[in-house]
């Protein structure tokens, strides 16, 4: 592990503690880096919503099946067939299956978010366990939002990253500008 990778891991590990204490997606770590990622509270809220929707669908599947017979809705035929199972054990298991699907949806949503770390010496896009993109201050040229996606250009004008990241646009922009990084389209 070279010096910059070690420094980024140190920054990321210190910031992880701060992020977990925060209720939002933005936190400032011990080294002054801004971290934009889902915190535990965010994941819990997403989980509660997904599981609640799954349980509700399990309970209301027969009513949804009746609705599907009258109006064309996506997966109407499948919903109609599933709603006809009315044995006692099936009625009891449907909400449990819905809750399990809600947990799976929570895991997929949480894993699909892209964390962003903006430090004084480098920018790290992605999870540390999944080969994150590391851009040093010397290689960085500018960053901006284009169509809702963060775009980071290197000094040669090459697009190093373009994609979604956690955090509000104004907070991400502030994290870059407060550290002296150039912000805005060129």
C-alpha positions in Angstrom: 0.0 0.0 0.0 1.5 3.3 -1.0 1.5 6.5 1.0 -1.5 8.1 -0.6 -3.6 4.9 -0.3 -2.7 4.6 3.4 -3.6 8.3 3.9 -6.9 7.9 2.2 -7.8 4.8 4.2 -6.8 6.6 7.4 -9.0 9.6 6.4 -11.9 7.3 5.4 -11.7 5.2 8.6 -11.6 8.4 10.8 -14.6 9.8 8.8 -16.6 6.6 9.1 -16.8 7.1 12.8 -18.0 10.7 12.4 -20.5 9.7 9.6 -22.0 6.9 11.8 -22.7 9.5 14.5 -24.3 11.9 12.1 -27.9 11.6 11.1 -27.4 12.8 7.6 -25.2 11.8 4.7 -22.6 14.5 5.2 -20.0 14.5 8.0 -16.6 16.0 8.6 -14.0 13.6 9.7 -11.1 14.1 12.1 -8.8 15.0 9.3 -11.2 17.6 8.0 -12.4 15.6 5.0 -16.1 15.7 4.0 -17.8 12.4 3.6 -21.0 11.9 1.7 -22.6 8.5 2.2 -25.6 6.8 3.8 -25.3 6.8 7.6 -26.8 4.2 9.8 -29.9 6.3 10.4 -30.4 6.6 6.7 -30.2 2.9 6.1 -32.6 2.3 9.0 -35.2 4.6 7.5 -34.8 3.0 4.1 -35.2 -0.4 5.7 -38.2 0.6 7.7 -39.9 2.0 4.5 -39.1 -1.0 2.4 -40.1 -3.6 5.0 -43.3 -1.7 5.7 -44.2 -1.7 2.0 -43.4 -5.4 1.7 -45.6 -6.2 4.7 -48.4 -4.0 3.5 -48.3 -5.7 0.0 -48.4 -9.1 1.8 -51.5 -8.1 3.7 -53.3 -6.4 0.9 -52.4 -8.8 -1.9 -56.0 -10.1 -2.2 -57.4 -6.5 -2.6 -54.6 -5.7 -5.1 -55.6 -8.9 -7.0 -59.2 -7.7 -7.2 -58.0 -4.3 -8.4 -55.8 -6.0 -11.0 -58.9 -7.8 -12.5 -60.6 -4.5 -13.2 -57.8 -2.3 -14.2 -54.6 -3.0 -16.3 -51.7 -2.7 -13.9 -48.1 -4.0 -14.3 -47.9 -7.7 -13.4 -51.7 -7.8 -13.1 -52.1 -11.4 -14.1 -49.4 -12.6 -11.7 -50.8 -10.6 -8.8 -54.3 -11.9 -9.6 -53.1 -15.5 -9.5 -51.1 -15.0 -6.3 -54.0 -13.4 -4.5 -56.2 -16.4 -5.1 -54.1 -18.5 -2.6 -56.2 -18.1 0.5 -55.1 -21.0 2.7 -54.4 -20.0 6.3 -50.7 -20.6 6.2 -50.4 -18.7 2.9 -52.2 -15.7 4.5 -49.8 -15.8 7.4 -46.6 -16.2 5.3 -47.4 -13.4 2.7 -46.4 -10.5 5.0 -43.3 -12.4 6.1 -42.3 -12.9 2.5 -43.0 -9.2 1.9 -40.8 -8.2 4.8 -38.0 -10.4 3.5 -38.3 -8.8 0.1 -38.2 -5.4 1.9 -34.9 -6.3 3.6 -33.4 -7.4 0.2 -34.5 -4.2 -1.3 -32.8 -2.3 1.5 -29.6 -4.1 1.0 -29.7 -3.5 -2.8 -30.4 0.2 -2.3 -27.7 0.6 0.3 -25.1 -1.2 -1.8 -25.9 0.8 -4.9 -25.1 4.2 -3.4 -21.7 5.7 -4.2 -19.9 7.4 -1.3 -17.7 10.4 -1.8 -14.8 11.6 0.3 -13.4 15.1 -0.3 -10.2 15.6 1.6 -7.5 18.2 1.5 -5.1 16.0 -0.5 -7.3 13.8 -2.6 -10.9 12.8 -3.6 -12.1 9.3 -3.2 -15.2 8.1 -5.0 -16.5 4.7 -4.1 -16.2 2.2 -1.2 -12.8 1.3 0.2 -13.5 -2.4 -0.2 -14.5 -2.0 -3.9 -11.5 -0.4 -5.7 -12.4 3.2 -5.2 -11.4 5.9 -7.6 -8.7 8.1 -6.0 -7.9 11.5 -7.5 -5.0 13.4 -6.1 -5.1 17.2 -5.8 -2.3 17.5 -8.4 -4.3 15.4 -10.9 -7.6 17.2 -10.2 -8.8 20.0 -12.6 -12.4 20.7 -11.9 -15.7 19.3 -10.7 -19.3 20.1 -11.4 -22.8 18.7 -11.7 -24.0 17.8 -15.2 -27.5 16.6 -15.4 -27.6 15.7 -11.8 -24.4 13.6 -12.0 -21.1 14.7 -10.4 -18.4 15.1 -13.1 -14.8 15.2 -12.1 -12.1 16.2 -14.7 -8.4 15.7 -14.4 -5.8 18.3 -15.3 -5.5 16.9 -18.8 -9.3 17.5 -19.3 -10.1 13.8 -19.1 -13.3 12.8 -17.4 -12.2 10.8 -14.4 -15.7 10.3 -13.0 -19.3 11.0 -13.9 -22.1 9.5 -11.8 -24.3 9.8 -8.9 -23.0 10.4 -5.4 -24.6 10.7 -2.0 -25.2 14.2 -0.7 -27.0 17.3 -1.7 -25.5 19.3 -4.6 -24.9 22.4 -2.7 -23.1 20.5 0.2 -21.0 18.6 -2.3 -20.0 21.9 -4.1 -19.2 23.5 -0.7 -17.0 20.5 0.2 -14.9 21.1 -3.0 -14.7 24.9 -2.8 -14.0 25.0 0.9 -10.8 23.0 0.3 -9.7 25.1 -2.7 -10.8 22.7 -5.4 -12.0 24.4 -8.6 -15.8 24.0 -9.0 -17.8 24.7 -12.1 -18.0 23.8 -15.8 -15.1 24.9 -17.9 
